[in-house]
Amino acid sequence: MNNPNSPAPELGALAPSPTQQHVAVLGAGAWGTALACAATRLAPTLLWARDATLAHTINTEHLSARYLPAIKLTPLLTCTASLSQALTHAQLGTEPGLLILGVPLAGLRALCEQLAEQLALQTPRLAGIVYTCKGLEADSGQLPSEVALSALAAVSHVPTGVLSGPSFALEVAHGLPVALTVASQSARLREATIRALHGGNIRVYTSHDVLGVEVGGALKNIMAIACGVGDGLGLGTNARAALITRGLAEMTRFGEALGAQAATFAGLTGLGDLVLTATGELSRNRQVGLAIGQGQALEALLASGLTAEGARCARAVRERARRLKVEMPITEAVCNVLFEGVKPIDAVTRLLSRVATTE
């Protein structure tokens, strides 16, 4: 019987490659696996999974039944349960490699601390580290860039950035078109991300506005819950359009208070991601809101396994907005419904009864 803890045969052949850039994707959930499959088109790519059994299944059966059901993964993709092996792979090209962190925000700090510990013992040949998670850390209220800055302090010379945009992992895994944005202060990291992913059905745009991209990615999940609640209550498409539009204004106000650029919220990582997450049938945040609007309790939804980043970070967003003295009525309403026992219809009534103002 094959040992799931042993590496796949392909991984024994790691050696310097004439390919300019190697890629390691850390995190074998739906989004990490989808991005790894996409990256294999352009560069030798190694996926890292915490679960050795999952890594073995990806290598031998080319399947990830839990995260990407019914998707046959490309045989070019290999996976390892060894973080050190993934880091070694990323640095084997003739040009500095790229690390893509495909873990959720709840796992970002721990993974970055592991990376810092291993990379501090060497001179990394990396163009940088780009993360894909969205939200505000529940305990600290920090954005992903703030978490990464703290956890990677020992290797602060390695550039970091965020990859975001309107995207469902399942569609990317199917090879359907998608447009993403990589934001970083490092031109080298932006260029490395383009080399890793841009082409075919994937377009990658660049930005300097890390905060704007992160705020859009975090707050669109909260707004999607609000839209789902409205749909669950049967409030109609007029109400949904109003929530999306005023949600965008709320996102922009919050982002500007943190130093983000207003124009970012009119782009892919603002309006684009908001529309997708608030209306798409694959959106878990919308599904949570829809179920709550139809009378289900958040605790029951979480117990069933349905999770949404918007529910995880809503209170952290509200608390940070209050400190910044930024008015966030939709975020307040979502928190009232999710955590404070306010009935969805009562929260809607409160929103509608607000004093009239200019748009």
Secondary structure by P-SEA (a helix, b strand, c coil): ccccccccccccccccccccbbbbbccccaaaaaaaaaaccccbbbbbbccaaaaaaaacccccccccccccccccbbbbccaaaaaaaaaccccbbbbbbcccccaaaaaaaaaaaaaaaccccccbbbbbcccccccccccaaaaaaaaacccccbbbbbbbccccaaaaaaccbbbbbbbcccaaaaaaaaaacccccbbbbbbccaaaaaaaaaaaaaaaaaaaaaaaacccaaaaaaaaaaaaaaaaaaaaaaccccccccccccaaaaaaaacccccaaaaaaaaaaacccaaaaaaacccccccccaaaaaaaaaaaccccaaaaaaaaaacccccaaaaaaaaaacccccc
